[in-house]
């Protein structure tokens, strides 16, 4: 089995191309019974998601891909931030998650709704953390400073969350940098006893919708398609894959990471 724990809907404004009306049926059709929504910096779609998922018979997992400021989130002189996926494990975790999202707008907004490590540490109870994408709290230090910096970041976030509630996230998204980071993450996980989890970082439902997502990204960046493509490679792997597709693409790398997606989904129960 497999459960999607990193997924962006239309509420990830100008980045997510998954319509909330289509999400639960897509999960059901692909043979899964749970899904998390982790929109960028907000929980705008939480009620809509919950109601539609329950109606479809799919277990809803509340989440958010937060922006973690490089320093104090109230500092408006530094724009730098990194991604961190947060999932509500229980009702207390849900309350903490909504608080953190609110503080991102009320206290930390600077280009994006940001929180910082200090406020996260105070409100991490009942929350599961995933290290996110190449812009995440562990991958970004690796890309900018190397393996030692990534290891230090991973140890720090392991300490922020309750024991066993921080996971190193690996993906198969078509990016060479991600392939290299996966190997580094696996080594860090083994060395410091941090569990792994596999995600698809889904931004659209099917591969053929990749072009629509690319257009959203161009609007977000005020860029033409040609300008966008000259700057970056757009992946067509960021879709809602079936469990079999996830196992085919990542099972040989780390089967435990796929199994952990189901364990996490089973442990998240908010009513």
N, C-alpha and C positions, 0 to 999 in steps of 0.2 A: 504493500500500500504506500500511499504518499498523500501529504496534505500541503497545499500551497499556503505558505506563511509570510510571503512577501509579494504583495500584489497591489496594483494601482488602478483605481477606477477614475471615472470622469471628474471626481472631486480632487484628484491630483491635477490641479488646473494647468491646462496646456501641456500636460505630460502623460496623463492616463487616458487611454482610449477604450476602456472597458465600461460600457454602460451598466449602471446598477441593475436595470431591468433585465439584462441578459446574463448577469454573473451567476446566479444560483442555478439556473437551468444548465449553463455551460459546465459547471462543476458536477452536477448530477449526471449529465450526459457522458461525462468522461469517467464516471465510475467512482467518484469521491463523495464523501458525506460531510466534509467540513472545509472551511476556507477562512483565511484571515484577510481583512482589508487593512492596508497599511499606507494610506495616502500621505502625501508629503506635507508634514507640518500641521495637519488638521484632522478633525474627526467629523467633518461636515456631513458625511454620508452615514453616520452610525445608525440612526433610527431607521432610515430607509433600508439600509443593509440588513439590519436585524429583522425587520418585518418581512422582507422579501425572502430571506433565507429560511426563516421559520415556516413560512407558507410552503416553500419548496421541499421542506424536510432536510435542509442542509444546516449543519451546526455553524453558527456565526462566531468568529473569533475577532474581538475588537483589537485594533492595533493602530500604529502610526509610525511612519518613518520620520523621526524627528531630526532637527538640525541642532547639532551640539556646537556651541560657540568655542572658538579657540581659547578664549579666556572667560572673563566675566560677561555674561550675556547682556548686561546693561551697558557695556562699552560700545559706543557707536563709532569708534574710530577704526575698528577691525572688522572687516566683513567675513573673514575666513570662518568656515564651519565644516563639520563632517556629519555624515548620516549615521543614524543608529535606529534600528527597528525595535519598537517596544510593543509587547503583546500583553493584554490583561489576562492574568491567570485566574483571578477570582474577583469578587465584587470590590474588595479593598483595592486590588490592582486597577480596576476600572476607574475608581474614584481618583487614585493617584495619577492615572494616565490622563484623565480629563483635566485634572489640575495642571499637569505639566504642559499640556497643549494650550490651556488658557494663559499660563504664565509666558509661554513663547510669544504670544501676541501682546499681552499686557505689559510685560517687563523686558522682553528680549527682542522685540521686532526691529530688525535692521536688514532690509532687503528680503529677509525670510523670518518666520517666527522661530526664534532660537531659545534654547535653554542651555544650561551649562552643567558641568559635572557636579558642582556643589548642590544645586537644587535637585538634580537627579538622585544623588546619594540620599537626600532627605526624604524622597518620595518614590523609592524603588521597590518598596514592599509590595508583594503580589504581582510583580511585573517580571516578564521574561525579556531579556535583551538579546538581539541578534546583531552581529557586527556589520550587517548591510553589504553594500555593493563596493565597487572600486573607489567610490567617494566616501566610504565608510570610515569608522573610527580606528580600524586596524589596517585596512588596505591602504588608506591614504598615507599614513606614516611610512608604510612599506615603500610605496611608489616614490615618495619624496625624500626619504632618509635611509631606507634599507631595513633589513630584517630585525636588527636590534631594536629599532624604534617601534616596529610593529609588535614585537614581543612585549616591550614595556607597556604599550597601550593595552594589549590584551590582558596583561596581569592587572592593570589598574581597573579595567571594567569588570573583570572577574570579581574583584574586591568590592566594587560598588553594589553589585546585585547580591541577593540572597544566595547561599551556596547551591550550586548546580543550575542557576537561572541565567547564566550568560553563555551564549553559543557563538562559535566562530562559523561564519556563513561562507559556504562555497557555492559556486554557480558554474554552469556551462553555457556561456552566452555568446560565444564566437569571438571574444576578445583575447588576444595573446597575453595581455597584461593579467587578465583574470586567470588564465591557465597557470601562469607563474605564481600568482598569489595563492592559488589553491594549494600548491605544493608547500609554500611557506606556512600557510594556515594549518595544514595537517601536521607539520613539524612542531609548530608552536603548541598546538593542541596536545600532542603527545608529551612534549616536554613539561608543560605546566598544567596538565590534567584539565583541559578545557574541552568540553564536548563540541562536536561538529554538527551542523545542520545544512542540508541541501535546499536551495530555493531556485525558483525560475525568474524571480524579479519580474513578474508578468505585468506588462503594460497594455496588452491587447489580447483578444481572445484567440485568434488564429493567425498563422504565419502570413496569410494574404492581407492582413490588416496592418502589416508593418509600414506600408506606404502612408496610410492615414496617420499613424503615430509620428512618422517623420515630418509630415506637414504640420502637425501640432507643435513639434519641437521648433520648426522654422518660424512659426508665428510667435512662439515664446521668445525666440532670440532675435526677432525682427530681421530675418535672414531669408534669402532666396534658397531654393533647393540646391542650386549649384554652389553657393557660398557655404551652405551647411555641409555639403559633402566634401568640399575642399578642406574643411577643418577637422572633420571626424568621420569615422566609419559608423554607420547605423546598423545595428544588429537586427536580424529577422528571427532571433531566437527568444525574444522576450514575450512569449505567449503562454497561455494556459495549457501546459503539456499534460498529457495523461500520465498516470502512474507508470505505465510501461515505458513511455518515452523518457521519463526521468530516470528510471532504472537502467534503460539502455544507454543513456548518455553519461551517467555518473555512478552506476552500481559497481563498476570495477574499481573506481577511484576510492570510494569510501561508503560501503553499504550502510554503516552505522549512521551516516549523515542523513540518509533517506529514511531509515527506521526512526530516527529521532524526530523527524517532521511529524510522524504519527503520534509519537509519545507526547510531544509538545501539544499537539491538537487535542489529544485526550485529556491533558492536564488543565486545559483552559476551559473554565466553566463559569460564565457570567450570566446571571438571570436578572 
